[in-house]
């Protein structure tokens, strides 16, 4: 079993595993969605490489 890093919601401070809250898009951007409070952040740019 893999251990994934945790991500803390900037809105409610709830901690969740990275694979549960981040979704990768085909254009290399990422969407963050907190299951606890519903906070979302879209089009998070990533570094290619």
Secondary structure by P-SEA (a helix, b strand, c coil): cbbbbbbbbcccccccccccccccccccbbbbbbccccccccccccccc
